[in-house]
């Protein structure tokens, strides 16, 4: 018999069930280097940790909504990556420190969890799965890798973003990043007129962190198959059917590089997360 999920409930009942999920717990945990990592926990069941991409945290982005949709099936952790929101930020930065942040959350989850990541968060999630034994399955959406000549490489972009951050030119840093990921200039100009811009500027200093995580795999060259050879847990690698061809090529290549991965394109989806389209897939994958 096929298992019924909250997403199969008729009419508005699904929303009512989701709203009735257990109350939100807000907490903090110390990472290995003493950095405070702020997190939310909601729901019941096996633990899932959601890892945001660039310029997103608990106070901005769609992970909170995704967590609410998953809460009937899982205990869901959302957190502010270091330097963002209510989390601390201890220099010097290294990708290893962000992996240790996920390890601290794994400890709060009882030692094991599923992990999901989007964009640079997907790149971070796969690095965590490569180094931490407590991750049981990993789901990745549109890791921003560049494996061919389908678009320009990002090396110079990350240098300029780093220079802007070092000079405390936060507006410039955000503009450079948005341009690098393909946001049209007129849309960036409109964004500067709405309240979200101040939130983006507040965490602009963390953009070089995303660069450190992603840029080694943004050189327009094939992925190194041996890099993630130890990631033997089941993996789900996804991209959007409306995303650019270079993104689909990269994620298909990533799936092929992992020992135990399946690849899936979500028709009609783009790089912008739509929680209602994603949540049923995660319930199926993590519970499968």
MIDOZA-868853 format. One record per residue: residue number from 1; residue in one letter; x, y, z of N, C-alpha, C in turn. Coordinates in steps of 0.1 Angstrom, whole numbers, plus 5000, padded with zeros to 4 digits. Example, Ala and Ser with C-alpha at 12.3 -4.5 7.8 and 13.67 -1.06 7.14 Angstrom:
2
[r 1, "A", [5132, 4943, 5078], [5123, 4955, 5078], [5132, 4967, 5078]]
[r 2, "S", [5128, 4978, 5071], [5137, 4989, 5071], [5129, 5000, 5079]]
END
This chain:
288
[r 1, "X", [5008, 4988, 5000], [5000, 5000, 5000], [5009, 5012, 5000]]
[r 2, "X", [5005, 5022, 4992], [5013, 5034, 4991], [5011, 5043, 5003]]
[r 3, "X", [5022, 5048, 5009], [5021, 5056, 5021], [5015, 5069, 5018]]
[r 4, "X", [5005, 5074, 5025], [4999, 5087, 5023], [5007, 5097, 5031]]
[r 5, "X", [5009, 5109, 5025], [5016, 5120, 5032], [5006, 5131, 5034]]
[r 6, "X", [5010, 5141, 5041], [5002, 5153, 5043], [4999, 5160, 5030]]
[r 7, "X", [5008, 5158, 5020], [5006, 5165, 5007], [4995, 5159, 4999]]
[r 8, "X", [4991, 5146, 5003], [4980, 5140, 4996], [4966, 5143, 5002]]
[r 9, "X", [4966, 5150, 5013], [4953, 5153, 5019], [4945, 5163, 5010]]
[r 10, "X", [4931, 5161, 5010], [4923, 5169, 5001], [4921, 5183, 5006]]
[r 11, "X", [4918, 5192, 4996], [4914, 5206, 4999], [4924, 5213, 5008]]
[r 12, "X", [4919, 5221, 5017], [4928, 5228, 5026], [4932, 5220, 5038]]
[r 13, "X", [4929, 5207, 5039], [4933, 5199, 5050], [4948, 5198, 5051]]
[r 14, "X", [4955, 5197, 5040], [4969, 5196, 5041], [4975, 5208, 5048]]
[r 15, "X", [4971, 5220, 5045], [4976, 5232, 5052], [4973, 5231, 5067]]
[r 16, "X", [4961, 5226, 5070], [4957, 5226, 5084], [4965, 5216, 5092]]
[r 17, "X", [4968, 5204, 5085], [4976, 5194, 5092], [4990, 5199, 5094]]
[r 18, "X", [4996, 5206, 5084], [5009, 5211, 5085], [5010, 5222, 5096]]
[r 19, "X", [5000, 5230, 5097], [5000, 5240, 5108], [4999, 5234, 5121]]
[r 20, "X", [4993, 5222, 5122], [4991, 5216, 5135], [5004, 5208, 5140]]
[r 21, "X", [5014, 5208, 5131], [5026, 5202, 5135], [5032, 5208, 5148]]
[r 22, "X", [5041, 5201, 5154], [5046, 5205, 5167], [5052, 5219, 5167]]
[r 23, "X", [5052, 5225, 5179], [5057, 5239, 5180], [5072, 5240, 5177]]
[r 24, "X", [5075, 5252, 5174], [5089, 5256, 5170], [5098, 5257, 5183]]
[r 25, "X", [5110, 5251, 5182], [5119, 5253, 5193], [5131, 5261, 5187]]
[r 26, "X", [5135, 5271, 5194], [5146, 5280, 5190], [5158, 5277, 5199]]
[r 27, "X", [5170, 5274, 5194], [5181, 5271, 5202], [5194, 5275, 5196]]
[r 28, "X", [5205, 5273, 5203], [5218, 5275, 5199], [5227, 5264, 5203]]
[r 29, "X", [5238, 5262, 5195], [5247, 5251, 5197], [5261, 5257, 5194]]
[r 30, "X", [5271, 5252, 5202], [5285, 5256, 5200], [5292, 5247, 5190]]
[r 31, "X", [5297, 5253, 5179], [5305, 5245, 5170], [5319, 5242, 5176]]
[r 32, "X", [5327, 5234, 5170], [5340, 5230, 5175], [5349, 5241, 5179]]
[r 33, "X", [5349, 5252, 5171], [5358, 5263, 5173], [5352, 5274, 5183]]
[r 34, "X", [5340, 5270, 5189], [5334, 5279, 5199], [5324, 5289, 5193]]
[r 35, "X", [5322, 5288, 5180], [5312, 5297, 5173], [5298, 5293, 5177]]
[r 36, "X", [5289, 5302, 5180], [5275, 5299, 5183], [5267, 5298, 5170]]
[r 37, "X", [5260, 5287, 5169], [5252, 5285, 5157], [5237, 5285, 5161]]
[r 38, "X", [5229, 5294, 5156], [5215, 5295, 5160], [5207, 5286, 5151]]
[r 39, "X", [5197, 5279, 5156], [5189, 5270, 5148], [5174, 5270, 5153]]
[r 40, "X", [5166, 5265, 5144], [5152, 5262, 5148], [5150, 5247, 5146]]
[r 41, "X", [5141, 5242, 5154], [5137, 5228, 5153], [5122, 5227, 5154]]
[r 42, "X", [5117, 5219, 5144], [5102, 5217, 5144], [5099, 5204, 5138]]
[r 43, "X", [5088, 5198, 5144], [5083, 5185, 5138], [5087, 5173, 5147]]
[r 44, "X", [5083, 5161, 5142], [5086, 5149, 5148], [5090, 5139, 5138]]
[r 45, "X", [5099, 5129, 5142], [5103, 5119, 5133], [5118, 5119, 5131]]
[r 46, "X", [5123, 5112, 5121], [5138, 5113, 5118], [5142, 5127, 5115]]
[r 47, "X", [5155, 5130, 5119], [5160, 5144, 5117], [5164, 5147, 5103]]
[r 48, "X", [5161, 5159, 5099], [5166, 5165, 5086], [5172, 5178, 5089]]
[r 49, "X", [5184, 5181, 5084], [5190, 5194, 5085], [5190, 5201, 5071]]
[r 50, "X", [5185, 5213, 5071], [5184, 5220, 5058], [5195, 5231, 5058]]
[r 51, "X", [5202, 5231, 5046], [5214, 5239, 5045], [5211, 5250, 5034]]
[r 52, "X", [5211, 5262, 5038], [5208, 5273, 5028], [5220, 5276, 5019]]
[r 53, "X", [5216, 5283, 5008], [5227, 5288, 4999], [5230, 5303, 5003]]
[r 54, "X", [5237, 5309, 4993], [5242, 5323, 4995], [5231, 5333, 4998]]
[r 55, "X", [5233, 5342, 5007], [5224, 5353, 5011], [5211, 5349, 5016]]
[r 56, "X", [5210, 5336, 5022], [5198, 5332, 5028], [5202, 5327, 5043]]
[r 57, "X", [5192, 5328, 5051], [5193, 5323, 5065], [5179, 5322, 5070]]
[r 58, "X", [5177, 5319, 5083], [5164, 5317, 5088], [5154, 5328, 5086]]
[r 59, "X", [5160, 5341, 5086], [5151, 5352, 5085], [5149, 5356, 5071]]
[r 60, "X", [5154, 5349, 5061], [5152, 5353, 5047], [5155, 5340, 5038]]
[r 61, "X", [5145, 5337, 5030], [5146, 5325, 5022], [5134, 5316, 5024]]
[r 62, "X", [5134, 5305, 5017], [5123, 5296, 5018], [5125, 5283, 5026]]
[r 63, "X", [5136, 5282, 5033], [5139, 5270, 5041], [5129, 5269, 5052]]
[r 64, "X", [5125, 5280, 5058], [5115, 5279, 5069], [5102, 5274, 5064]]
[r 65, "X", [5097, 5278, 5053], [5085, 5272, 5047], [5086, 5257, 5044]]
[r 66, "X", [5098, 5254, 5038], [5100, 5240, 5035], [5100, 5231, 5048]]
[r 67, "X", [5106, 5237, 5059], [5106, 5230, 5072], [5092, 5227, 5077]]
[r 68, "X", [5083, 5237, 5075], [5069, 5235, 5080], [5062, 5224, 5072]]
[r 69, "X", [5065, 5223, 5060], [5059, 5213, 5051], [5064, 5199, 5055]]
[r 70, "X", [5076, 5198, 5059], [5082, 5185, 5063], [5080, 5181, 5077]]
[r 71, "X", [5075, 5191, 5085], [5075, 5189, 5100], [5065, 5177, 5104]]
[r 72, "X", [5055, 5174, 5096], [5047, 5162, 5100], [5054, 5149, 5099]]
[r 73, "X", [5064, 5148, 5091], [5071, 5136, 5088], [5085, 5135, 5095]]
[r 74, "X", [5091, 5147, 5098], [5105, 5147, 5102], [5106, 5157, 5114]]
[r 75, "X", [5117, 5156, 5121], [5122, 5167, 5130], [5132, 5175, 5121]]
[r 76, "X", [5128, 5187, 5118], [5135, 5195, 5109], [5143, 5206, 5115]]
[r 77, "X", [5156, 5207, 5112], [5165, 5217, 5117], [5168, 5227, 5106]]
[r 78, "X", [5165, 5240, 5108], [5170, 5251, 5100], [5179, 5259, 5108]]
[r 79, "X", [5190, 5264, 5102], [5199, 5272, 5110], [5205, 5283, 5102]]
[r 80, "X", [5211, 5293, 5109], [5218, 5304, 5103], [5233, 5299, 5101]]
[r 81, "X", [5237, 5298, 5089], [5251, 5295, 5086], [5260, 5306, 5093]]
[r 82, "X", [5272, 5303, 5096], [5280, 5312, 5104], [5282, 5326, 5097]]
[r 83, "X", [5281, 5336, 5105], [5281, 5350, 5100], [5268, 5356, 5096]]
[r 84, "X", [5257, 5347, 5097], [5244, 5352, 5093], [5234, 5352, 5104]]
[r 85, "X", [5225, 5361, 5104], [5214, 5361, 5114], [5219, 5361, 5128]]
[r 86, "X", [5215, 5351, 5136], [5219, 5351, 5150], [5231, 5342, 5153]]
[r 87, "X", [5237, 5337, 5143], [5249, 5329, 5145], [5262, 5337, 5146]]
[r 88, "X", [5272, 5332, 5153], [5284, 5339, 5154], [5293, 5337, 5142]]
[r 89, "X", [5305, 5343, 5142], [5314, 5342, 5131], [5329, 5344, 5136]]
[r 90, "X", [5336, 5333, 5137], [5349, 5333, 5143], [5360, 5332, 5132]]
[r 91, "X", [5368, 5342, 5130], [5378, 5341, 5119], [5390, 5332, 5124]]
[r 92, "X", [5398, 5327, 5115], [5396, 5329, 5100], [5386, 5318, 5095]]
[r 93, "X", [5380, 5322, 5083], [5370, 5313, 5078], [5377, 5301, 5071]]
[r 94, "X", [5371, 5289, 5071], [5375, 5278, 5064], [5362, 5269, 5061]]
[r 95, "X", [5362, 5262, 5050], [5350, 5254, 5047], [5349, 5243, 5058]]
[r 96, "X", [5360, 5239, 5064], [5360, 5229, 5074], [5352, 5233, 5086]]
[r 97, "X", [5352, 5247, 5089], [5344, 5252, 5100], [5330, 5250, 5098]]
[r 98, "X", [5325, 5252, 5086], [5311, 5251, 5083], [5307, 5236, 5083]]
[r 99, "X", [5315, 5227, 5080], [5313, 5213, 5081], [5311, 5209, 5096]]
[r 100, "X", [5320, 5216, 5105], [5319, 5214, 5119], [5306, 5219, 5125]]
[r 101, "X", [5301, 5230, 5119], [5288, 5235, 5123], [5277, 5225, 5121]]
[r 102, "X", [5277, 5218, 5109], [5267, 5208, 5106], [5269, 5196, 5116]]
[r 103, "X", [5282, 5193, 5119], [5284, 5182, 5129], [5278, 5186, 5143]]
[r 104, "X", [5279, 5198, 5147], [5273, 5203, 5159], [5258, 5201, 5159]]
[r 105, "X", [5251, 5204, 5148], [5237, 5202, 5146], [5234, 5187, 5146]]
[r 106, "X", [5242, 5179, 5140], [5240, 5164, 5140], [5240, 5159, 5155]]
[r 107, "X", [5249, 5165, 5163], [5249, 5161, 5177], [5235, 5164, 5184]]
[r 108, "X", [5230, 5176, 5181], [5217, 5180, 5186], [5206, 5171, 5181]]
[r 109, "X", [5208, 5165, 5169], [5198, 5156, 5163], [5199, 5142, 5168]]
[r 110, "X", [5208, 5139, 5177], [5210, 5126, 5182], [5221, 5118, 5175]]
[r 111, "X", [5229, 5125, 5167], [5240, 5118, 5160], [5238, 5114, 5146]]
[r 112, "X", [5226, 5114, 5141], [5223, 5110, 5127], [5212, 5119, 5122]]
[r 113, "X", [5213, 5121, 5109], [5202, 5130, 5102], [5203, 5128, 5087]]
[r 114, "X", [5193, 5131, 5080], [5193, 5134, 5066], [5197, 5148, 5064]]
[r 115, "X", [5203, 5152, 5053], [5207, 5165, 5050], [5203, 5169, 5036]]
[r 116, "X", [5198, 5181, 5035], [5194, 5187, 5023], [5201, 5201, 5021]]
[r 117, "X", [5205, 5204, 5009], [5212, 5217, 5006], [5208, 5222, 4993]]
[r 118, "X", [5208, 5235, 4991], [5204, 5242, 4979], [5216, 5251, 4975]]
[r 119, "X", [5219, 5251, 4962], [5229, 5260, 4956], [5243, 5258, 4964]]
[r 120, "X", [5249, 5269, 4969], [5262, 5266, 4976], [5259, 5258, 4988]]
[r 121, "X", [5247, 5258, 4994], [5244, 5249, 5005], [5244, 5235, 5001]]
[r 122, "X", [5241, 5232, 4988], [5242, 5218, 4983], [5257, 5214, 4982]]
[r 123, "X", [5266, 5223, 4978], [5280, 5221, 4977], [5285, 5218, 4991]]
[r 124, "X", [5280, 5226, 5001], [5284, 5224, 5015], [5279, 5211, 5020]]
[r 125, "X", [5267, 5207, 5017], [5261, 5195, 5022], [5268, 5183, 5017]]
[r 126, "X", [5273, 5183, 5004], [5280, 5171, 4999], [5294, 5171, 5006]]
[r 127, "X", [5300, 5182, 5009], [5313, 5182, 5016], [5311, 5176, 5030]]
[r 128, "X", [5300, 5180, 5037], [5297, 5174, 5050], [5295, 5159, 5049]]
[r 129, "X", [5287, 5154, 5039], [5285, 5140, 5037], [5298, 5133, 5034]]
[r 130, "X", [5308, 5140, 5029], [5321, 5134, 5026], [5330, 5132, 5038]]
[r 131, "X", [5326, 5140, 5049], [5335, 5140, 5060], [5329, 5135, 5073]]
[r 132, "X", [5315, 5135, 5074], [5308, 5132, 5086], [5301, 5118, 5084]]
[r 133, "X", [5302, 5110, 5095], [5296, 5097, 5094], [5281, 5097, 5098]]
[r 134, "X", [5276, 5107, 5103], [5262, 5107, 5108], [5252, 5110, 5098]]
[r 135, "X", [5256, 5114, 5086], [5246, 5117, 5076], [5241, 5104, 5069]]
[r 136, "X", [5228, 5102, 5069], [5223, 5089, 5064], [5219, 5090, 5049]]
[r 137, "X", [5214, 5101, 5045], [5211, 5104, 5031], [5213, 5119, 5029]]
[r 138, "X", [5216, 5122, 5016], [5218, 5136, 5013], [5210, 5140, 5000]]
[r 139, "X", [5203, 5151, 5000], [5195, 5156, 4989], [5201, 5169, 4985]]
[r 140, "X", [5204, 5171, 4972], [5211, 5183, 4967], [5203, 5189, 4956]]
[r 141, "X", [5200, 5202, 4957], [5193, 5209, 4946], [5202, 5220, 4940]]
[r 142, "X", [5206, 5218, 4928], [5213, 5228, 4919], [5226, 5233, 4926]]
[r 143, "X", [5235, 5223, 4929], [5248, 5228, 4933], [5254, 5236, 4921]]
[r 144, "X", [5259, 5248, 4924], [5263, 5258, 4913], [5276, 5255, 4907]]
[r 145, "X", [5278, 5243, 4902], [5291, 5239, 4896], [5290, 5243, 4881]]
[r 146, "X", [5302, 5245, 4875], [5304, 5248, 4861], [5314, 5238, 4855]]
[r 147, "X", [5309, 5229, 4847], [5317, 5217, 4842], [5320, 5218, 4827]]
[r 148, "X", [5315, 5228, 4820], [5318, 5230, 4806], [5318, 5244, 4803]]
[r 149, "X", [5317, 5247, 4790], [5318, 5261, 4785], [5304, 5267, 4783]]
[r 150, "X", [5294, 5262, 4790], [5280, 5267, 4789], [5278, 5281, 4795]]
[r 151, "X", [5287, 5285, 4804], [5287, 5299, 4809], [5301, 5302, 4813]]
[r 152, "X", [5303, 5315, 4816], [5317, 5319, 4820], [5320, 5314, 4834]]
[r 153, "X", [5333, 5312, 4836], [5337, 5308, 4850], [5337, 5320, 4859]]
[r 154, "X", [5339, 5317, 4872], [5336, 5327, 4882], [5348, 5332, 4890]]
[r 155, "X", [5360, 5328, 4886], [5371, 5331, 4894], [5373, 5346, 4897]]
[r 156, "X", [5372, 5354, 4886], [5373, 5369, 4887], [5362, 5375, 4895]]
[r 157, "X", [5350, 5369, 4893], [5339, 5374, 4901], [5341, 5373, 4916]]
[r 158, "X", [5346, 5362, 4920], [5348, 5360, 4935], [5360, 5369, 4940]]
[r 159, "X", [5370, 5371, 4932], [5380, 5381, 4936], [5374, 5395, 4938]]
[r 160, "X", [5366, 5399, 4929], [5360, 5413, 4930], [5351, 5413, 4942]]
[r 161, "X", [5343, 5403, 4944], [5334, 5402, 4956], [5342, 5403, 4969]]
[r 162, "X", [5353, 5395, 4969], [5362, 5396, 4981], [5368, 5409, 4983]]
[r 163, "X", [5372, 5416, 4973], [5377, 5430, 4974], [5367, 5439, 4979]]
[r 164, "X", [5354, 5438, 4975], [5344, 5447, 4979], [5341, 5444, 4994]]
[r 165, "X", [5340, 5432, 4998], [5338, 5429, 5012], [5349, 5434, 5021]]
[r 166, "X", [5362, 5432, 5016], [5373, 5437, 5024], [5373, 5452, 5026]]
[r 167, "X", [5367, 5459, 5016], [5366, 5474, 5017], [5353, 5478, 5024]]
[r 168, "X", [5345, 5469, 5028], [5332, 5471, 5035], [5322, 5478, 5025]]
[r 169, "X", [5324, 5475, 5012], [5314, 5480, 5002], [5304, 5469, 5000]]
[r 170, "X", [5295, 5468, 5009], [5285, 5457, 5009], [5276, 5458, 4997]]
[r 171, "X", [5271, 5469, 4994], [5262, 5471, 4983], [5269, 5466, 4970]]
[r 172, "X", [5281, 5470, 4968], [5289, 5465, 4956], [5290, 5450, 4956]]
[r 173, "X", [5293, 5444, 4968], [5295, 5430, 4969], [5282, 5422, 4965]]
[r 174, "X", [5271, 5427, 4970], [5258, 5421, 4966], [5255, 5422, 4951]]
[r 175, "X", [5257, 5434, 4946], [5255, 5436, 4932], [5264, 5428, 4923]]
[r 176, "X", [5276, 5426, 4927], [5286, 5418, 4919], [5281, 5403, 4920]]
[r 177, "X", [5277, 5399, 4931], [5272, 5385, 4932], [5260, 5382, 4924]]
[r 178, "X", [5250, 5391, 4925], [5238, 5390, 4917], [5240, 5390, 4902]]
[r 179, "X", [5249, 5399, 4898], [5253, 5399, 4884], [5260, 5386, 4880]]
[r 180, "X", [5268, 5380, 4888], [5275, 5368, 4885], [5266, 5356, 4883]]
[r 181, "X", [5255, 5356, 4891], [5245, 5345, 4890], [5235, 5347, 4880]]
[r 182, "X", [5236, 5359, 4873], [5227, 5361, 4861], [5214, 5369, 4864]]
[r 183, "X", [5214, 5376, 4875], [5202, 5384, 4878], [5203, 5397, 4869]]
[r 184, "X", [5193, 5400, 4861], [5193, 5412, 4853], [5195, 5425, 4861]]
[r 185, "X", [5202, 5434, 4855], [5206, 5447, 4862], [5193, 5455, 4866]]
[r 186, "X", [5183, 5455, 4858], [5171, 5463, 4861], [5164, 5457, 4874]]
[r 187, "X", [5165, 5443, 4875], [5159, 5437, 4887], [5167, 5440, 4899]]
[r 188, "X", [5180, 5440, 4898], [5189, 5444, 4909], [5186, 5458, 4914]]
[r 189, "X", [5183, 5467, 4904], [5180, 5481, 4907], [5167, 5482, 4915]]
[r 190, "X", [5157, 5474, 4911], [5144, 5473, 4918], [5146, 5468, 4932]]
[r 191, "X", [5154, 5458, 4934], [5156, 5452, 4947], [5162, 5462, 4957]]
[r 192, "X", [5170, 5471, 4952], [5176, 5481, 4961], [5166, 5490, 4967]]
[r 193, "X", [5153, 5490, 4961], [5143, 5499, 4966], [5133, 5493, 4976]]
[r 194, "X", [5135, 5480, 4979], [5126, 5473, 4988], [5134, 5468, 5000]]
[r 195, "X", [5127, 5465, 5011], [5133, 5462, 5024], [5143, 5450, 5024]]
[r 196, "X", [5141, 5441, 5014], [5150, 5429, 5014], [5165, 5433, 5012]]
[r 197, "X", [5167, 5445, 5006], [5181, 5449, 5003], [5189, 5451, 5015]]
[r 198, "X", [5183, 5456, 5026], [5191, 5458, 5038], [5195, 5444, 5044]]
[r 199, "X", [5186, 5434, 5043], [5189, 5421, 5048], [5201, 5415, 5040]]
[r 200, "X", [5201, 5417, 5027], [5212, 5412, 5018], [5225, 5419, 5022]]
[r 201, "X", [5225, 5432, 5024], [5237, 5439, 5028], [5242, 5434, 5041]]
[r 202, "X", [5233, 5430, 5050], [5237, 5426, 5064], [5245, 5414, 5064]]
[r 203, "X", [5244, 5405, 5054], [5251, 5393, 5054], [5260, 5392, 5041]]
[r 204, "X", [5263, 5404, 5035], [5271, 5404, 5023], [5285, 5399, 5026]]
[r 205, "X", [5290, 5401, 5038], [5304, 5397, 5042], [5306, 5382, 5041]]
[r 206, "X", [5295, 5374, 5041], [5296, 5360, 5040], [5297, 5354, 5026]]
[r 207, "X", [5295, 5363, 5016], [5296, 5358, 5002], [5309, 5351, 4999]]
[r 208, "X", [5321, 5356, 5003], [5333, 5349, 5001], [5333, 5335, 5006]]
[r 209, "X", [5325, 5332, 5017], [5324, 5319, 5022], [5318, 5309, 5012]]
[r 210, "X", [5308, 5314, 5005], [5301, 5306, 4994], [5311, 5304, 4983]]
[r 211, "X", [5319, 5314, 4980], [5329, 5313, 4970], [5340, 5302, 4973]]
[r 212, "X", [5344, 5302, 4986], [5353, 5292, 4990], [5348, 5278, 4989]]
[r 213, "X", [5335, 5276, 4991], [5328, 5263, 4990], [5327, 5259, 4975]]
[r 214, "X", [5323, 5268, 4966], [5319, 5264, 4953], [5329, 5266, 4942]]
[r 215, "X", [5339, 5276, 4943], [5346, 5280, 4931], [5356, 5270, 4926]]
[r 216, "X", [5360, 5260, 4934], [5369, 5250, 4928], [5362, 5242, 4918]]
[r 217, "X", [5349, 5241, 4919], [5341, 5234, 4909], [5334, 5243, 4899]]
[r 218, "X", [5339, 5255, 4897], [5333, 5264, 4888], [5343, 5269, 4877]]
[r 219, "X", [5352, 5260, 4874], [5363, 5263, 4865], [5360, 5258, 4850]]
[r 220, "X", [5348, 5253, 4848], [5345, 5248, 4834], [5352, 5235, 4831]]
[r 221, "X", [5356, 5228, 4841], [5363, 5215, 4839], [5355, 5204, 4845]]
[r 222, "X", [5356, 5191, 4840], [5349, 5180, 4846], [5352, 5178, 4861]]
[r 223, "X", [5342, 5174, 4868], [5344, 5171, 4882], [5353, 5160, 4884]]
[r 224, "X", [5361, 5160, 4895], [5370, 5149, 4899], [5362, 5138, 4906]]
[r 225, "X", [5360, 5127, 4899], [5352, 5116, 4904], [5357, 5112, 4918]]
[r 226, "X", [5370, 5112, 4920], [5375, 5107, 4933], [5372, 5116, 4945]]
[r 227, "X", [5368, 5128, 4942], [5366, 5138, 4953], [5356, 5133, 4963]]
[r 228, "X", [5345, 5127, 4959], [5334, 5123, 4968], [5333, 5108, 4968]]
[r 229, "X", [5343, 5101, 4966], [5343, 5086, 4965], [5338, 5080, 4978]]
[r 230, "X", [5340, 5087, 4989], [5336, 5081, 5002], [5321, 5084, 5005]]
[r 231, "X", [5314, 5092, 4997], [5300, 5095, 4999], [5292, 5083, 4994]]
[r 232, "X", [5291, 5073, 5002], [5284, 5060, 4997], [5270, 5060, 5002]]
[r 233, "X", [5265, 5070, 5010], [5251, 5070, 5014], [5243, 5074, 5002]]
[r 234, "X", [5230, 5070, 5002], [5221, 5074, 4991], [5220, 5089, 4989]]
[r 235, "X", [5221, 5093, 4977], [5221, 5108, 4974], [5210, 5110, 4963]]
[r 236, "X", [5204, 5121, 4964], [5194, 5126, 4954], [5199, 5139, 4949]]
[r 237, "X", [5203, 5140, 4936], [5208, 5152, 4930], [5197, 5157, 4920]]
[r 238, "X", [5193, 5169, 4922], [5182, 5175, 4915], [5185, 5188, 4908]]
[r 239, "X", [5178, 5191, 4897], [5179, 5205, 4891], [5165, 5208, 4886]]
[r 240, "X", [5164, 5220, 4881], [5151, 5225, 4876], [5150, 5224, 4861]]
[r 241, "X", [5138, 5220, 4856], [5137, 5219, 4841], [5138, 5232, 4834]]
[r 242, "X", [5135, 5243, 4841], [5136, 5256, 4835], [5150, 5263, 4837]]
[r 243, "X", [5159, 5256, 4844], [5172, 5262, 4847], [5180, 5261, 4834]]
[r 244, "X", [5191, 5268, 4834], [5200, 5269, 4822], [5207, 5255, 4820]]
[r 245, "X", [5210, 5252, 4808], [5216, 5239, 4804], [5229, 5236, 4812]]
[r 246, "X", [5237, 5247, 4814], [5250, 5244, 4821], [5247, 5239, 4835]]
[r 247, "X", [5236, 5244, 4842], [5233, 5239, 4855], [5229, 5224, 4855]]
[r 248, "X", [5221, 5220, 4845], [5217, 5207, 4844], [5228, 5197, 4841]]
[r 249, "X", [5237, 5202, 4832], [5249, 5194, 4829], [5258, 5192, 4841]]
[r 250, "X", [5259, 5203, 4849], [5267, 5201, 4862], [5261, 5192, 4871]]
[r 251, "X", [5248, 5192, 4874], [5242, 5184, 4884], [5241, 5169, 4879]]
[r 252, "X", [5239, 5167, 4866], [5240, 5154, 4860], [5254, 5148, 4863]]
[r 253, "X", [5264, 5156, 4860], [5278, 5152, 4863], [5280, 5149, 4877]]
[r 254, "X", [5275, 5157, 4886], [5276, 5155, 4901], [5270, 5141, 4904]]
[r 255, "X", [5258, 5139, 4900], [5252, 5126, 4903], [5260, 5114, 4898]]
[r 256, "X", [5266, 5116, 4886], [5275, 5105, 4881], [5287, 5103, 4889]]
[r 257, "X", [5291, 5114, 4896], [5304, 5113, 4904], [5302, 5107, 4917]]
[r 258, "X", [5290, 5105, 4922], [5287, 5100, 4935], [5284, 5085, 4934]]
[r 259, "X", [5289, 5077, 4943], [5288, 5062, 4942], [5274, 5057, 4942]]
[r 260, "X", [5265, 5064, 4949], [5251, 5059, 4952], [5241, 5070, 4950]]
[r 261, "X", [5240, 5076, 4938], [5232, 5087, 4936], [5222, 5085, 4925]]
[r 262, "X", [5210, 5091, 4926], [5200, 5092, 4916], [5199, 5107, 4911]]
[r 263, "X", [5196, 5109, 4899], [5195, 5122, 4893], [5181, 5125, 4889]]
[r 264, "X", [5176, 5137, 4891], [5162, 5140, 4888], [5161, 5155, 4884]]
[r 265, "X", [5154, 5157, 4873], [5151, 5171, 4869], [5136, 5174, 4872]]
[r 266, "X", [5134, 5185, 4879], [5120, 5188, 4883], [5114, 5198, 4873]]
[r 267, "X", [5105, 5193, 4865], [5099, 5200, 4854], [5092, 5213, 4860]]
[r 268, "X", [5095, 5224, 4853], [5089, 5237, 4856], [5096, 5244, 4867]]
[r 269, "X", [5106, 5239, 4873], [5113, 5245, 4884], [5126, 5253, 4879]]
[r 270, "X", [5129, 5263, 4887], [5141, 5271, 4884], [5150, 5270, 4897]]
[r 271, "X", [5160, 5279, 4897], [5169, 5279, 4909], [5163, 5284, 4921]]
[r 272, "X", [5151, 5291, 4919], [5144, 5296, 4931], [5135, 5285, 4937]]
[r 273, "X", [5138, 5282, 4950], [5131, 5271, 4956], [5116, 5274, 4958]]
[r 274, "X", [5108, 5264, 4954], [5094, 5264, 4957], [5091, 5252, 4966]]
[r 275, "X", [5089, 5255, 4979], [5088, 5244, 4989], [5077, 5234, 4986]]
[r 276, "X", [5066, 5238, 4981], [5055, 5229, 4978], [5058, 5219, 4967]]
[r 277, "X", [5067, 5223, 4958], [5071, 5213, 4947], [5081, 5204, 4952]]
[r 278, "X", [5089, 5207, 4962], [5101, 5199, 4966], [5097, 5190, 4978]]
[r 279, "X", [5089, 5194, 4987], [5086, 5187, 4999], [5082, 5172, 4997]]
[r 280, "X", [5072, 5170, 4988], [5068, 5155, 4986], [5080, 5147, 4981]]
[r 281, "X", [5089, 5152, 4974], [5100, 5144, 4969], [5109, 5140, 4980]]
[r 282, "X", [5111, 5149, 4990], [5120, 5146, 5001], [5114, 5136, 5010]]
[r 283, "X", [5101, 5137, 5012], [5094, 5127, 5020], [5096, 5113, 5014]]
[r 284, "X", [5094, 5112, 5001], [5096, 5100, 4994], [5110, 5095, 4995]]
[r 285, "X", [5120, 5104, 4992], [5134, 5099, 4992], [5139, 5096, 5006]]
[r 286, "X", [5137, 5104, 5016], [5142, 5102, 5029], [5135, 5090, 5036]]
[r 287, "X", [5122, 5088, 5033], [5115, 5076, 5039], [5116, 5064, 5031]]
[r 288, "X", [5122, 5065, 5019], [5122, 5053, 5010], [5132, 5043, 5014]]
END
